[in-house]
Amino acid sequence: MSEPTGLTPYELIGGEKALLSLVDRFYFFMDTLPEAEGIRALHQPDLSGARDKLFKFFSGWLGGPDLFIREYGHPRLRARHFPFAIGEPERDQWMLCMNKALSELPMNARFRSELSEALQQLATHMINVQG
């Protein structure tokens, strides 16, 4: 998911400032889109904790500072999400919000597509209920 420039995805996305913007927009869409009601209902009323954790996770996942690991240890994403019923509808709602947020960041179209695909795989990995 990196360009021939040798830059990390974290650098390609625009670093900390752009990543904060992405996460803020993602949660804005989750909080306001009627189509995201299902995924929103799985979160606390105050999204600030989720926002902080997602930013820290993405930072390390994209090749930037390992903020999440420093504070919380290994992400263990499936284990951390297992208490929540996540099916294909929740995955699709999460991706709707994420793709809308990604579309607002200036970046190479190919990189955006590769990043979206990687996030789709990550979101699919979180599915823990069938039906």
DRENTORKOL-3810 file (N, C-alpha, C; in nm, 4 decimals):
REM DRENTORKOL-3810
@n.u->0.0822; n.v->-0.1186; n.w->0.0000; ca.u->0.0000; ca.v->0.0000; ca.w->0.0000; c.u->0.0868; c.v->0.1252; c.w->0.0000
@n.u->0.2101; n.v->0.1161; n.w->-0.0435; ca.u->0.2923; ca.v->0.2364; ca.w->-0.0502; c.u->0.3289; c.v->0.2652; c.w->-0.1951
@n.u->0.3552; n.v->0.3882; n.w->-0.2215; ca.u->0.3917; ca.v->0.4323; ca.w->-0.3552; c.u->0.5399; c.v->0.4068; c.w->-0.3807
@n.u->0.5823; n.v->0.4104; n.w->-0.5054; ca.u->0.7232; ca.v->0.3891; ca.w->-0.5375; c.u->0.8175; c.v->0.4906; c.w->-0.4731
@n.u->0.7620; n.v->0.5948; n.w->-0.4133; ca.u->0.8445; ca.v->0.6976; ca.w->-0.3505; c.u->0.9149; c.v->0.6466; c.w->-0.2261
@n.u->0.8697; n.v->0.5335; n.w->-0.1721; ca.u->0.9272; ca.v->0.4806; ca.w->-0.0492; c.u->0.8663; c.v->0.5415; c.w->0.0753
@n.u->0.7680; n.v->0.6276; n.w->0.0584; ca.u->0.6998; ca.v->0.6879; ca.w->0.1726; c.u->0.6041; c.v->0.5869; c.w->0.2352
@n.u->0.5835; n.v->0.5986; n.w->0.3642; ca.u->0.4865; ca.v->0.5126; ca.w->0.4312; c.u->0.3454; c.v->0.5617; c.w->0.3989
@n.u->0.2453; n.v->0.4758; n.w->0.4153; ca.u->0.1068; ca.v->0.5226; ca.w->0.3981; c.u->0.0745; c.v->0.6398; c.w->0.4912
@n.u->0.1320; n.v->0.6396; n.w->0.6111; ca.u->0.1130; ca.v->0.7499; ca.w->0.7054; c.u->0.1612; c.v->0.8808; c.w->0.6426
@n.u->0.2757; n.v->0.8771; n.w->0.5791; ca.u->0.3289; ca.v->0.9972; ca.w->0.5130; c.u->0.2472; c.v->1.0328; c.w->0.3900
@n.u->0.2041; n.v->0.9309; n.w->0.3146; ca.u->0.1260; ca.v->0.9560; ca.w->0.1939; c.u->-0.0104; c.v->1.0168; c.w->0.2250
@n.u->-0.0664; n.v->0.9794; n.w->0.3380; ca.u->-0.1969; ca.v->1.0340; ca.w->0.3752; c.u->-0.1849; c.v->1.1789; c.w->0.4221
@n.u->-0.0641; n.v->1.2176; n.w->0.4639; ca.u->-0.0421; ca.v->1.3555; ca.w->0.5072; c.u->-0.0011; c.v->1.3689; c.w->0.6528
@n.u->0.0335; n.v->1.2555; n.w->0.7170; ca.u->0.0812; ca.v->1.2610; ca.w->0.8543; c.u->-0.0288; c.v->1.2854; c.w->0.9555
@n.u->0.0134; n.v->1.3309; n.w->1.0724; ca.u->-0.0764; ca.v->1.3451; ca.w->1.1874; c.u->-0.1974; c.v->1.4336; c.w->1.1589
@n.u->-0.1756; n.v->1.5479; n.w->1.0987; ca.u->-0.2850; ca.v->1.6428; ca.w->1.0750; c.u->-0.3921; c.v->1.5818; c.w->0.9841
@n.u->-0.3491; n.v->1.5187; n.w->0.8762; ca.u->-0.4446; ca.v->1.4581; ca.w->0.7841; c.u->-0.5145; c.v->1.3387; c.w->0.8479
@n.u->-0.4414; n.v->1.2614; n.w->0.9266; ca.u->-0.5006; ca.v->1.1463; ca.w->0.9932; c.u->-0.6057; c.v->1.1896; c.w->1.0953
@n.u->-0.5773; n.v->1.2951; n.w->1.1692; ca.u->-0.6765; ca.v->1.3502; ca.w->1.2621; c.u->-0.8015; c.v->1.3950; c.w->1.1866
@n.u->-0.7827; n.v->1.4569; n.w->1.0727; ca.u->-0.8947; ca.v->1.5012; ca.w->0.9907; c.u->-0.9766; c.v->1.3814; c.w->0.9423
@n.u->-0.9088; n.v->1.2772; n.w->0.8960; ca.u->-0.9770; ca.v->1.1567; ca.w->0.8498; c.u->-1.0634; c.v->1.0975; c.w->0.9607
@n.u->-1.0062; n.v->1.0821; n.w->1.0781; ca.u->-1.0784; ca.v->1.0218; ca.w->1.1903; c.u->-1.1948; c.v->1.1114; c.w->1.2341
@n.u->-1.1726; n.v->1.2419; n.w->1.2392; ca.u->-1.2809; ca.v->1.3339; ca.w->1.2747; c.u->-1.3970; c.v->1.3246; c.w->1.1754
@n.u->-1.3660; n.v->1.3223; n.w->1.0472; ca.u->-1.4705; ca.v->1.3149; ca.w->0.9452; c.u->-1.5420; c.v->1.1800; c.w->0.9494
@n.u->-1.4643; n.v->1.0732; n.w->0.9732; ca.u->-1.5237; ca.v->0.9399; ca.w->0.9853; c.u->-1.6300; c.v->0.9397; c.w->1.0948
@n.u->-1.5959; n.v->0.9916; n.w->1.2125; ca.u->-1.6923; ca.v->0.9922; ca.w->1.3219; c.u->-1.8044; c.v->1.0934; c.w->1.3000
@n.u->-1.7777; n.v->1.2006; n.w->1.2278; ca.u->-1.8849; ca.v->1.2926; ca.w->1.1898; c.u->-1.9899; c.v->1.2181; c.w->1.1079
@n.u->-1.9430; n.v->1.1433; n.w->1.0070; ca.u->-2.0373; ca.v->1.0694; ca.w->0.9228; c.u->-2.1093; c.v->0.9608; c.w->1.0030
@n.u->-2.0377; n.v->0.8918; n.w->1.0889; ca.u->-2.1010; ca.v->0.7888; ca.w->1.1713; c.u->-2.2100; c.v->0.8500; c.w->1.2594
@n.u->-2.1842; n.v->0.9690; n.w->1.3079; ca.u->-2.2759; ca.v->1.0347; ca.w->1.4010; c.u->-2.3950; c.v->1.0992; c.w->1.3310
@n.u->-2.3851; n.v->1.1249; n.w->1.2011; ca.u->-2.4902; ca.v->1.2018; ca.w->1.1338; c.u->-2.5633; c.v->1.1286; c.w->1.0213
@n.u->-2.5051; n.v->1.0267; n.w->0.9640; ca.u->-2.5702; ca.v->0.9586; ca.w->0.8516; c.u->-2.6752; c.v->0.8596; c.w->0.9020
@n.u->-2.7994; n.v->0.8729; n.w->0.8565; ca.u->-2.9020; ca.v->0.7756; ca.w->0.8959; c.u->-2.8619; c.v->0.6325; c.w->0.8559
@n.u->-2.7889; n.v->0.6196; n.w->0.7459; ca.u->-2.7464; ca.v->0.4873; ca.w->0.6986; c.u->-2.6445; c.v->0.4221; c.w->0.7916
@n.u->-2.5908; n.v->0.4977; n.w->0.8882; ca.u->-2.4894; ca.v->0.4450; ca.w->0.9794; c.u->-2.5449; c.v->0.4219; c.w->1.1202
@n.u->-2.6755; n.v->0.4231; n.w->1.1338; ca.u->-2.7373; ca.v->0.4075; ca.w->1.2658; c.u->-2.6934; c.v->0.2806; c.w->1.3376
@n.u->-2.6825; n.v->0.1711; n.w->1.2650; ca.u->-2.6465; ca.v->0.0443; ca.w->1.3262; c.u->-2.5079; c.v->0.0461; c.w->1.3877
@n.u->-2.4116; n.v->0.0971; n.w->1.3140; ca.u->-2.2741; ca.v->0.1021; ca.w->1.3659; c.u->-2.2631; c.v->0.2078; c.w->1.4757
@n.u->-2.3370; n.v->0.3160; n.w->1.4609; ca.u->-2.3331; ca.v->0.4208; ca.w->1.5642; c.u->-2.3856; c.v->0.3687; c.w->1.6969
@n.u->-2.4873; n.v->0.2839; n.w->1.6920; ca.u->-2.5485; ca.v->0.2304; ca.w->1.8132; c.u->-2.4530; c.v->0.1415; c.w->1.8924
@n.u->-2.3483; n.v->0.0911; n.w->1.8276; ca.u->-2.2504; ca.v->0.0067; ca.w->1.8967; c.u->-2.1492; c.v->0.0888; c.w->1.9767
@n.u->-2.1522; n.v->0.2206; n.w->1.9609; ca.u->-2.0561; ca.v->0.3096; ca.w->2.0265; c.u->-2.1182; c.v->0.3833; c.w->2.1444
@n.u->-2.0336; n.v->0.4343; n.w->2.2301; ca.u->-2.0772; ca.v->0.5173; ca.w->2.3424; c.u->-2.1385; c.v->0.6472; c.w->2.2883
@n.u->-2.2253; n.v->0.7127; n.w->2.3665; ca.u->-2.2800; ca.v->0.8416; ca.w->2.3226; c.u->-2.1705; c.v->0.9433; c.w->2.2917
@n.u->-2.0654; n.v->0.9468; n.w->2.3721; ca.u->-1.9511; ca.v->1.0358; ca.w->2.3493; c.u->-1.8470; c.v->0.9590; c.w->2.2683
@n.u->-1.8201; n.v->1.0048; n.w->2.1477; ca.u->-1.7281; ca.v->0.9349; ca.w->2.0570; c.u->-1.5815; c.v->0.9711; c.w->2.0779
@n.u->-1.5501; n.v->1.0569; n.w->2.1739; ca.u->-1.4118; ca.v->1.1041; ca.w->2.1872; c.u->-1.3139; c.v->0.9915; c.w->2.2187
@n.u->-1.3523; n.v->0.8951; n.w->2.3015; ca.u->-1.2623; ca.v->0.7836; ca.w->2.3323; c.u->-1.2368; c.v->0.6969; c.w->2.2103
@n.u->-1.3428; n.v->0.6674; n.w->2.1355; ca.u->-1.3285; ca.v->0.5883; ca.w->2.0130; c.u->-1.2433; c.v->0.6632; c.w->1.9115
@n.u->-1.2652; n.v->0.7918; n.w->1.9006; ca.u->-1.1895; ca.v->0.8755; ca.w->1.8063; c.u->-1.0405; c.v->0.8706; c.w->1.8397
@n.u->-1.0081; n.v->0.8841; n.w->1.9670; ca.u->-0.8688; ca.v->0.8826; ca.w->2.0108; c.u->-0.8039; c.v->0.7471; c.w->1.9816
@n.u->-0.8745; n.v->0.6395; n.w->2.0112; ca.u->-0.8189; ca.v->0.5053; ca.w->1.9889; c.u->-0.8014; c.v->0.4765; c.w->1.8401
@n.u->-0.8987; n.v->0.5161; n.w->1.7577; ca.u->-0.8855; ca.v->0.4912; ca.w->1.6140; c.u->-0.7677; c.v->0.5701; c.w->1.5569
@n.u->-0.7543; n.v->0.6956; n.w->1.5976; ca.u->-0.6406; ca.v->0.7756; ca.w->1.5518; c.u->-0.5088; c.v->0.7082; c.w->1.5901
@n.u->-0.4976; n.v->0.6652; n.w->1.7139; ca.u->-0.3729; ca.v->0.6030; ca.w->1.7603; c.u->-0.3474; c.v->0.4707; c.w->1.6889
@n.u->-0.4529; n.v->0.3922; n.w->1.6669; ca.u->-0.4355; ca.v->0.2669; ca.w->1.5939; c.u->-0.3911; c.v->0.2941; c.w->1.4508
@n.u->-0.4635; n.v->0.3815; n.w->1.3816; ca.u->-0.4287; ca.v->0.4126; ca.w->1.2425; c.u->-0.2869; c.v->0.4663; c.w->1.2301
@n.u->-0.2421; n.v->0.5446; n.w->1.3251; ca.u->-0.1073; ca.v->0.5998; ca.w->1.3200; c.u->-0.0046; c.v->0.4879; c.w->1.3018
@n.u->-0.0100; n.v->0.3879; n.w->1.3863; ca.u->0.0842; ca.v->0.2767; ca.w->1.3754; c.u->0.0553; c.v->0.1869; c.w->1.2576
@n.u->-0.0708; n.v->0.1593; n.w->1.2308; ca.u->-0.1101; ca.v->0.0703; ca.w->1.1212; c.u->-0.0642; c.v->0.1247; c.w->0.9868
@n.u->-0.0607; n.v->0.2565; n.w->0.9752; ca.u->-0.0191; ca.v->0.3203; ca.w->0.8496; c.u->0.1314; c.v->0.3483; c.w->0.8425
@n.u->0.2044; n.v->0.3081; n.w->0.9448; ca.u->0.3499; ca.v->0.3252; ca.w->0.9403; c.u->0.4019; c.v->0.4475; c.w->1.0115
@n.u->0.3170; n.v->0.5139; n.w->1.0876; ca.u->0.3599; ca.v->0.6282; ca.w->1.1677; c.u->0.3928; c.v->0.5834; c.w->1.3088
@n.u->0.3931; n.v->0.6744; n.w->1.4028; ca.u->0.4232; ca.v->0.6389; ca.w->1.5418; c.u->0.3245; c.v->0.5346; c.w->1.5960
@n.u->0.3754; n.v->0.4365; n.w->1.6709; ca.u->0.2934; ca.v->0.3295; ca.w->1.7287; c.u->0.2236; c.v->0.3768; c.w->1.8565
@n.u->0.1391; n.v->0.4758; n.w->1.8442; ca.u->0.0747; ca.v->0.5380; ca.w->1.9596; c.u->-0.0167; c.v->0.4416; c.w->2.0347
@n.u->-0.0906; n.v->0.3605; n.w->1.9624; ca.u->-0.1838; ca.v->0.2680; ca.w->2.0268; c.u->-0.1072; c.v->0.1636; c.w->2.1072
@n.u->-0.0074; n.v->0.1045; n.w->2.0470; ca.u->0.0706; ca.v->-0.0006; ca.w->2.1136; c.u->0.1388; c.v->0.0543; c.w->2.2383
@n.u->0.1918; n.v->0.1741; n.w->2.2296; ca.u->0.2571; ca.v->0.2352; ca.w->2.3460; c.u->0.1612; c.v->0.2504; c.w->2.4633
@n.u->0.0363; n.v->0.2830; n.w->2.4336; ca.u->-0.0597; ca.v->0.3097; ca.w->2.5401; c.u->-0.1405; c.v->0.1868; c.w->2.5826
@n.u->-0.1773; n.v->0.1035; n.w->2.4855; ca.u->-0.2698; ca.v->-0.0061; ca.w->2.5151; c.u->-0.2123; c.v->-0.1459; c.w->2.4910
@n.u->-0.0957; n.v->-0.1552; n.w->2.4332; ca.u->-0.0409; ca.v->-0.2857; ca.w->2.3978; c.u->-0.0869; c.v->-0.3287; c.w->2.2593
@n.u->-0.0677; n.v->-0.4556; n.w->2.2294; ca.u->-0.1056; ca.v->-0.5088; ca.w->2.0978; c.u->-0.2533; c.v->-0.4809; c.w->2.0698
@n.u->-0.2868; n.v->-0.4389; n.w->1.9477; ca.u->-0.4255; ca.v->-0.4035; ca.w->1.9177; c.u->-0.5272; c.v->-0.5171; c.w->1.9378
@n.u->-0.4917; n.v->-0.6403; n.w->1.9075; ca.u->-0.5850; ca.v->-0.7535; ca.w->1.9209; c.u->-0.7257; c.v->-0.7118; c.w->1.8771
@n.u->-0.7363; n.v->-0.6650; n.w->1.7546; ca.u->-0.8607; ca.v->-0.6045; ca.w->1.7068; c.u->-0.9826; c.v->-0.6942; c.w->1.7200
@n.u->-0.9711; n.v->-0.8187; n.w->1.6783; ca.u->-1.0892; ca.v->-0.9067; ca.w->1.6872; c.u->-1.1309; c.v->-0.9257; c.w->1.8327
@n.u->-1.0347; n.v->-0.9478; n.w->1.9193; ca.u->-1.0664; ca.v->-0.9682; ca.w->2.0612; c.u->-1.1313; c.v->-0.8432; c.w->2.1210
@n.u->-1.0802; n.v->-0.7265; n.w->2.0859; ca.u->-1.1366; ca.v->-0.6025; ca.w->2.1400; c.u->-1.2772; c.v->-0.5753; c.w->2.0871
@n.u->-1.3078; n.v->-0.6252; n.w->1.9677; ca.u->-1.4383; ca.v->-0.6002; ca.w->1.9074; c.u->-1.5365; c.v->-0.7147; c.w->1.9305
@n.u->-1.4908; n.v->-0.8244; n.w->1.9870; ca.u->-1.5783; ca.v->-0.9405; ca.w->2.0031; c.u->-1.7024; c.v->-0.9131; c.w->2.0881
@n.u->-1.6977; n.v->-0.8264; n.w->2.1887; ca.u->-1.8200; ca.v->-0.7995; ca.w->2.2667; c.u->-1.9322; c.v->-0.7339; c.w->2.1851
@n.u->-1.9013; n.v->-0.6874; n.w->2.0667; ca.u->-1.9995; ca.v->-0.6188; ca.w->1.9829; c.u->-2.0412; c.v->-0.7095; c.w->1.8684
@n.u->-2.1708; n.v->-0.7177; n.w->1.8424; ca.u->-2.2209; ca.v->-0.7984; ca.w->1.7312; c.u->-2.1934; c.v->-0.7238; c.w->1.6009
@n.u->-2.0959; n.v->-0.7740; n.w->1.5261; ca.u->-2.0564; ca.v->-0.7108; ca.w->1.4003; c.u->-2.0819; c.v->-0.8090; c.w->1.2865
@n.u->-2.1734; n.v->-0.7695; n.w->1.2007; ca.u->-2.2047; ca.v->-0.8489; ca.w->1.0825; c.u->-2.1724; c.v->-0.7692; c.w->0.9575
@n.u->-2.2144; n.v->-0.8211; n.w->0.8447; ca.u->-2.1895; ca.v->-0.7498; ca.w->0.7188; c.u->-2.2537; c.v->-0.6113; c.w->0.7165
@n.u->-2.3756; n.v->-0.5941; n.w->0.7703; ca.u->-2.4342; ca.v->-0.4587; ca.w->0.7689; c.u->-2.3486; c.v->-0.3567; c.w->0.8468
@n.u->-2.2966; n.v->-0.3967; n.w->0.9624; ca.u->-2.2130; ca.v->-0.3061; ca.w->1.0415; c.u->-2.0820; c.v->-0.2776; c.w->0.9688
@n.u->-2.0246; n.v->-0.3808; n.w->0.9090; ca.u->-1.9029; ca.v->-0.3608; ca.w->0.8291; c.u->-1.9286; c.v->-0.2620; c.w->0.7160
@n.u->-2.0400; n.v->-0.2814; n.w->0.6464; ca.u->-2.0715; ca.v->-0.1943; ca.w->0.5331; c.u->-2.0978; c.v->-0.0505; c.w->0.5779
@n.u->-2.1625; n.v->-0.0334; n.w->0.6925; ca.u->-2.1864; ca.v->0.1006; ca.w->0.7449; c.u->-2.0548; c.v->0.1673; c.w->0.7848
@n.u->-1.9656; n.v->0.0902; n.w->0.8470; ca.u->-1.8338; ca.v->0.1421; ca.w->0.8853; c.u->-1.7593; c.v->0.1878; c.w->0.7606
@n.u->-1.7633; n.v->0.1048; n.w->0.6564; ca.u->-1.6930; ca.v->0.1400; ca.w->0.5325; c.u->-1.7574; c.v->0.2586; c.w->0.4619
@n.u->-1.8879; n.v->0.2717; n.w->0.4695; ca.u->-1.9546; ca.v->0.3885; ca.w->0.4112; c.u->-1.8978; c.v->0.5159; c.w->0.4725
@n.u->-1.8908; n.v->0.5179; n.w->0.6050; ca.u->-1.8376; ca.v->0.6359; ca.w->0.6748; c.u->-1.6903; c.v->0.6573; c.w->0.6423
@n.u->-1.6138; n.v->0.5492; n.w->0.6392; ca.u->-1.4703; ca.v->0.5609; ca.w->0.6118; c.u->-1.4456; c.v->0.6072; c.w->0.4690
@n.u->-1.5174; n.v->0.5530; n.w->0.3728; ca.u->-1.4961; ca.v->0.5944; ca.w->0.2340; c.u->-1.5369; c.v->0.7394; c.w->0.2119
@n.u->-1.6422; n.v->0.7846; n.w->0.2793; ca.u->-1.6795; ca.v->0.9256; ca.w->0.2692; c.u->-1.5682; c.v->1.0134; c.w->0.3270
@n.u->-1.5127; n.v->0.9722; n.w->0.4401; ca.u->-1.4034; ca.v->1.0489; ca.w->0.5018; c.u->-1.2798; c.v->1.0473; c.w->0.4121
@n.u->-1.2471; n.v->0.9313; n.w->0.3563; ca.u->-1.1313; ca.v->0.9224; ca.w->0.2666; c.u->-1.1483; c.v->1.0114; c.w->0.1438
@n.u->-1.2708; n.v->1.0221; n.w->0.0945; ca.u->-1.2939; ca.v->1.1011; ca.w->-0.0267; c.u->-1.2665; c.v->1.2497; c.w->-0.0049
@n.u->-1.2656; n.v->1.2928; n.w->0.1197; ca.u->-1.2426; ca.v->1.4340; ca.w->0.1495; c.u->-1.0949; c.v->1.4695; c.w->0.1636
@n.u->-1.0092; n.v->1.3681; n.w->0.1743; ca.u->-0.8651; ca.v->1.3956; ca.w->0.1876; c.u->-0.8001; c.v->1.3996; c.w->0.0506
@n.u->-0.7169; n.v->1.5004; n.w->0.0268; ca.u->-0.6465; ca.v->1.5034; ca.w->-0.1014; c.u->-0.5384; c.v->1.3957; c.w->-0.1041
@n.u->-0.5517; n.v->1.3022; n.w->-0.1993; ca.u->-0.4504; ca.v->1.1982; ca.w->-0.2145; c.u->-0.4628; c.v->1.1366; c.w->-0.3530
@n.u->-0.3599; n.v->1.0689; n.w->-0.3925; ca.u->-0.3565; ca.v->0.9979; ca.w->-0.5184; c.u->-0.4719; c.v->0.8981; c.w->-0.5236
@n.u->-0.5440; n.v->0.8941; n.w->-0.6360; ca.u->-0.6620; ca.v->0.8082; ca.w->-0.6481; c.u->-0.6262; c.v->0.6601; c.w->-0.6308
@n.u->-0.5138; n.v->0.6196; n.w->-0.6832; ca.u->-0.4728; ca.v->0.4787; ca.w->-0.6703; c.u->-0.4456; c.v->0.4456; c.w->-0.5239
@n.u->-0.3775; n.v->0.5351; n.w->-0.4545; ca.u->-0.3492; ca.v->0.5125; ca.w->-0.3130; c.u->-0.4792; c.v->0.5079; c.w->-0.2332
@n.u->-0.5741; n.v->0.5985; n.w->-0.2623; ca.u->-0.7032; ca.v->0.5989; ca.w->-0.1929; c.u->-0.7737; c.v->0.4644; c.w->-0.2128
@n.u->-0.7716; n.v->0.4146; n.w->-0.3341; ca.u->-0.8354; ca.v->0.2869; ca.w->-0.3641; c.u->-0.7677; c.v->0.1723; c.w->-0.2880
@n.u->-0.6351; n.v->0.1702; n.w->-0.2860; ca.u->-0.5615; ca.v->0.0656; ca.w->-0.2141; c.u->-0.5873; c.v->0.0743; c.w->-0.0637
@n.u->-0.5934; n.v->0.1948; n.w->-0.0117; ca.u->-0.6193; ca.v->0.2143; ca.w->0.1298; c.u->-0.7610; c.v->0.1679; c.w->0.1641
@n.u->-0.8567; n.v->0.2032; n.w->0.0805; ca.u->-0.9945; ca.v->0.1601; ca.w->0.1023; c.u->-1.0047; c.v->0.0080; c.w->0.0991
@n.u->-0.9346; n.v->-0.0541; n.w->0.0067; ca.u->-0.9355; ca.v->-0.2005; ca.w->-0.0029; c.u->-0.8754; c.v->-0.2640; c.w->0.1232
@n.u->-0.7658; n.v->-0.2088; n.w->0.1714; ca.u->-0.7033; ca.v->-0.2603; ca.w->0.2939; c.u->-0.7965; c.v->-0.2432; c.w->0.4138
@n.u->-0.8653; n.v->-0.1310; n.w->0.4206; ca.u->-0.9603; ca.v->-0.1069; ca.w->0.5289; c.u->-1.0812; c.v->-0.1993; c.w->0.5181
@n.u->-1.1231; n.v->-0.2282; n.w->0.3958; ca.u->-1.2335; ca.v->-0.3231; ca.w->0.3735; c.u->-1.1946; c.v->-0.4605; c.w->0.4280
@n.u->-1.0721; n.v->-0.5037; n.w->0.4008; ca.u->-1.0248; ca.v->-0.6325; ca.w->0.4521; c.u->-1.0203; c.v->-0.6314; c.w->0.6050
@n.u->-0.9731; n.v->-0.5228; n.w->0.6613; ca.u->-0.9673; ca.v->-0.5087; ca.w->0.8067; c.u->-1.1080; c.v->-0.5128; c.w->0.8663
@n.u->-1.2009; n.v->-0.4402; n.w->0.8065; ca.u->-1.3386; ca.v->-0.4373; ca.w->0.8560; c.u->-1.4054; c.v->-0.5744; c.w->0.8414
@n.u->-1.3778; n.v->-0.6437; n.w->0.7339; ca.u->-1.4333; ca.v->-0.7773; ca.w->0.7139; c.u->-1.3802; c.v->-0.8726; c.w->0.8208
@n.u->-1.2563; n.v->-0.8555; n.w->0.8597; ca.u->-1.1960; ca.v->-0.9389; ca.w->0.9632; c.u->-1.2659; c.v->-0.9224; c.w->1.0991
@n.u->-1.3351; n.v->-0.8101; n.w->1.1193; ca.u->-1.4023; ca.v->-0.7831; ca.w->1.2461; c.u->-1.5393; c.v->-0.8527; c.w->1.2549
@n.u->-1.5901; n.v->-0.9037; n.w->1.1435; ca.u->-1.7215; ca.v->-0.9699; ca.w->1.1442; c.u->-1.7157; c.v->-1.0903; c.w->1.2383
@n.u->-1.8120; n.v->-1.0913; n.w->1.3307; ca.u->-1.8144; ca.v->-1.2009; ca.w->1.4284; c.u->-1.9531; c.v->-1.2634; c.w->1.4435
@n.u->-2.0486; n.v->-1.2212; n.w->1.3605; ca.u->-2.1811; ca.v->-1.2844; ca.w->1.3574; c.u->-2.2222; c.v->-1.3063; c.w->1.2119
@n.u->-2.2951; n.v->-1.4107; n.w->1.1904; ca.u->-2.3453; ca.v->-1.4404; ca.w->1.0549; c.u->-2.4942; c.v->-1.4107; c.w->1.0489
@n.u->-2.5392; n.v->-1.3774; n.w->0.9294; ca.u->-2.6839; ca.v->-1.3583; ca.w->0.9175; c.u->-2.7163; c.v->-1.2324; c.w->0.8601
END
